Each structure stands twice: as C-alpha cells, then as structure tokens.
Amino acid sequence: MKILVTGGAGYIGSHVLKQLLESNRHEIVVVDNLCKGSMKAIDALKSVGEFEFIKENLENLPVIEEIFKRGKFDAIIHFAAFIEVAESVKNPIKYYLNNTANAINLIALCQKYGVKNFIFSSTAATYGEPENGKVTEESPQAPINPYGKSKLMVEWILKDTAAANKDFKFGILRYFNVAGASSDGLIGQNYPNATHLIKIATQTITGKRDKMYIFGDDYDTKDGTCIRDYIHVEDLASAHLAVLEYLQTNDSNVFNVGYGTGFSVKEVISEAKKVSGVDFAVEIAPRREGDPACLISNASKIRFQTTWVPCHEDLDEIIQSALNWEKKN
Ligand SMILES: NC(=O)c1ccc[n+]([C@@H]2O[C@H](COP(=O)([O-])OP(=O)(O)OC[C@H]3O[C@@H](n4cnc5c(N)ncnc54)[C@H](O)[C@@H]3O)[C@@H](O)[C@H]2O)c1
C-alpha cells in the first residue's frame, strides 16, 4: 500500500511508522511540521526502512494537495493534532483549527483523490465522564473539553463521509493512556511538556523534575486517586496495522484501544518507585478540572474482530521501557 502518515514524527506516529517500516510492505510518506514532533525520531527511523519525510504544516493546503496529486494513496493514518487538554480549554480555536479543520481538509482530499482508507487517532477523552468508568465503543460520548470535542467532531465527519461514499472506509481508534517507548530503545516520547503520568514519573526518577504531583486524592475510587487504563505504545502501534488489515475485508469501524485494566495514580507511582528503586518526592495537589475519576476501556471488540494481539500487557514493562528511554535522553 501507499500510505500517508501525518504526525509521523510524534510519539505515537513514530512508533506506528516504525512497525510499518519493519513490515517492509508499504510505500510511506510522512508529513509533519515538527511543531511537537522530533527530527531525531525521523532520522532514527531511517535506519529501519525507507520512507519520504515532508516537513509541512497540514494547514498549508495547496502543498498538501500537491502531495496527493503525485500518486494515489491507499490509506491515510492521521496522527497530527494538538493533545493538551488544559491548553485546549484556554485556546479552543487552536484545537478546532488544527484537530478538526485540518482533518476535514484531509478527508476532503481523500474524497477528491479517491483515497479509500482513513485511520484516525481518536481518544478516550471523547467519552467525557462515564458513569461506571468502563466504556465500550457504544458508551455515550460527551467530551468535557475542547480537545475531546475537536476529536469527536472528526469522528462524526468520518461517519457521515463514509455513509455518503461507499468506497471510503474509516478505522477510528480511541486510545486510552499511552505510555512507554520502543523495546529496542530506538524511539520514545520526546514531547517536552508532557502531561502523561508515567512520563512525568520517569522524569522525576531521572532528576529532570524535583517532585511530581498527584492531582486529587479525594476521588470516589479505591485509594482516592484517578484510575486509568495504560497501554504500551508498541501495542497501540500494532493496533493500527491490525485495523488497516481489517479494513481490507471489512467495513468501517470504531475500536477502543486499551487493555481493559485500571490502575490508580498511586498504584502507578508505587510501581514506578519499585521498578526504579528510587523513592522520589510526590505531593498531593488539588484536582484538575475535567479529570474523570475512572476511565477504563472495554477493548474486547478490537481483540475479537481484528488480528490484534497485545504483547506488553504489563505495567512494570511499560514503566521500565519509559524509564530506559528517559535515562538515555
Ligand atoms: N498521547 C496520548 O496519550 C494520546 C491519547 C489519545 C489520543 N492521542 C492522539 O494521538 C495522536 C498522536 O498523539 P501523540 O501523543 O503522538 O502527540 P505528538 O504531539 O507527539 O504527535 C503529534 C505530531 O503531529 C505533528 N503535528 C501537529 N500539528 C500538525 C500540523 N498542523 N501539521 C503537521 N504536523 C502536525 C506534531 O509535530 C507531532 O509530531 C493525536 O492525534 C492525539 O490526539 C494521543
């Protein structure tokens, strides 16, 4: 297949790109403006396989259209977006323009140039604050911040477009909490101001932060801290390849991508201390706006309907790989 990967220099995009290159089956073009992504990841991945890298902003539509004109893509895997919830609350237009408007333009180009498959990075944030904490793909979607809304709108647009055009299929992947780095240490999370719990814990272990915070310990959970479903980035990456394959013989579909197991913030911190052997400083801070108490995937659909088999379903392994990466960088 000829595949366009947007945001391939970013954390998740680079791990998917790595697996696409390792499969040695596809011709790949990556577009990323490096606003958050890392040229180091792109350079490192050149050792894995051949691909074309184009440094460009998706908002520059004439240039993006030229890329479509040069040769027909069979699939788009669209990662490029902004991802910070708190920033999206302060500056919603920035999120609607990049996450929603740029995605609409990309979907429109797919219609114009006959691209048949669109894999979209959606998020558990589209569920908002679910009542019982565990969500299936059919659970109500009621995002509580502009980030989640910017993604949910793209889901709707993909569904409407596919309903109107039978030749166009989407695979919507709703990611839960992504963490870790590639097992061979080649790539990892470079995002400078990451808000991800495991990333912050590893930054504290390695002395890049003097302490870390727990935002709220008075939630209605077993130990009062928020519960999340952590997935290793390599398992998340392989879900994209499985869904791409799925779309070749099946209709459009939506998949949660998590493990279906929840860990509290305190449990993750305690595992991080155990794995690293470092008793780092942790402080309790007030709750953050918009953090649901519990968000866990029911991810049986992707396990049963696609060929996806997770291989790193172990919190210690996730933390260890994130820590290895943090130490190296
Ligand atoms: N990281 C998570 O925990 C998580 C969870 C759920 C969903 N997601 C989704 O996964 C996708 C990837 O997230 P990530 O964690 O890898 O983030 P990231 O910031 O590491 O990657 C995003 C990439 O897109 C690029 N980009 C952004 N806007 C662009 C534009 N206008 N033109 C060209 N390139 C642009 C950035 O430079 C970056 O390389 C996002 O769509 C995000 O919403 C992430």
PDBQT file of the ligand as one rigid body, heavy atoms in Angstrom, charges set to zero:
ROOT
HETATM    1  N1  LIG A 401      -0.555  10.539  23.701  1.00  0.00    +0.000 N 
HETATM    2  C1  LIG A 401      -1.717  10.097  24.142  1.00  0.00    +0.000 C 
HETATM    3  O1  LIG A 401      -1.821   9.625  25.277  1.00  0.00    +0.000 OA
HETATM    4  C2  LIG A 401      -2.931  10.142  23.240  1.00  0.00    +0.000 A 
HETATM    5  C3  LIG A 401      -4.138   9.637  23.743  1.00  0.00    +0.000 A 
HETATM    6  C4  LIG A 401      -5.268   9.663  22.914  1.00  0.00    +0.000 A 
HETATM    7  C5  LIG A 401      -5.168  10.144  21.615  1.00  0.00    +0.000 A 
HETATM    8  N2  LIG A 401      -3.985  10.636  21.154  1.00  0.00    +0.000 N 
HETATM    9  C6  LIG A 401      -3.927  11.140  19.775  1.00  0.00    +0.000 C 
HETATM   10  O2  LIG A 401      -2.844  10.535  19.111  1.00  0.00    +0.000 OA
HETATM   11  C7  LIG A 401      -2.293  11.420  18.135  1.00  0.00    +0.000 C 
HETATM   12  C8  LIG A 401      -0.797  11.473  18.310  1.00  0.00    +0.000 C 
HETATM   13  O3  LIG A 401      -0.518  11.914  19.633  1.00  0.00    +0.000 OA
HETATM   14  P1  LIG A 401       0.968  11.951  20.192  1.00  0.00    +0.000 P 
HETATM   15  O4  LIG A 401       0.909  11.670  21.639  1.00  0.00    +0.000 OA
HETATM   16  O5  LIG A 401       1.842  11.159  19.320  1.00  0.00    +0.000 OA
HETATM   17  O6  LIG A 401       1.279  13.516  20.035  1.00  0.00    +0.000 OA
HETATM   18  P2  LIG A 401       2.580  14.232  19.440  1.00  0.00    +0.000 P 
HETATM   19  O7  LIG A 401       2.426  15.675  19.725  1.00  0.00    +0.000 OA
HETATM   20  O8  LIG A 401       3.793  13.546  19.902  1.00  0.00    +0.000 OA
HETATM   21  O9  LIG A 401       2.419  13.965  17.866  1.00  0.00    +0.000 OA
HETATM   22  C9  LIG A 401       1.657  14.782  17.030  1.00  0.00    +0.000 C 
HETATM   23  C10 LIG A 401       2.508  15.079  15.815  1.00  0.00    +0.000 C 
HETATM   24  O10 LIG A 401       1.745  15.852  14.885  1.00  0.00    +0.000 OA
HETATM   25  C11 LIG A 401       2.544  16.918  14.405  1.00  0.00    +0.000 C 
HETATM   26  N3  LIG A 401       1.606  17.995  14.033  1.00  0.00    +0.000 N 
HETATM   27  C12 LIG A 401       0.708  18.614  14.822  1.00  0.00    +0.000 A 
HETATM   28  N4  LIG A 401       0.013  19.516  14.111  1.00  0.00    +0.000 NA
HETATM   29  C13 LIG A 401       0.471  19.449  12.839  1.00  0.00    +0.000 A 
HETATM   30  C14 LIG A 401       0.142  20.130  11.640  1.00  0.00    +0.000 A 
HETATM   31  N5  LIG A 401      -0.792  21.089  11.598  1.00  0.00    +0.000 N 
HETATM   32  N6  LIG A 401       0.810  19.805  10.507  1.00  0.00    +0.000 NA
HETATM   33  C15 LIG A 401       1.771  18.834  10.518  1.00  0.00    +0.000 A 
HETATM   34  N7  LIG A 401       2.124  18.176  11.624  1.00  0.00    +0.000 NA
HETATM   35  C16 LIG A 401       1.482  18.477  12.779  1.00  0.00    +0.000 A 
HETATM   36  C17 LIG A 401       3.464  17.289  15.556  1.00  0.00    +0.000 C 
HETATM   37  O11 LIG A 401       4.645  17.940  15.147  1.00  0.00    +0.000 OA
HETATM   38  C18 LIG A 401       3.749  15.915  16.159  1.00  0.00    +0.000 C 
HETATM   39  O12 LIG A 401       4.873  15.314  15.563  1.00  0.00    +0.000 OA
HETATM   40  C19 LIG A 401      -3.001  12.752  18.335  1.00  0.00    +0.000 C 
HETATM   41  O13 LIG A 401      -3.968  12.882  17.315  1.00  0.00    +0.000 OA
HETATM   42  C20 LIG A 401      -3.654  12.620  19.693  1.00  0.00    +0.000 C 
HETATM   43  O14 LIG A 401      -4.842  13.354  19.774  1.00  0.00    +0.000 OA
HETATM   44  C21 LIG A 401      -2.868  10.643  21.942  1.00  0.00    +0.000 A 
ENDROOT
TORSDOF 0
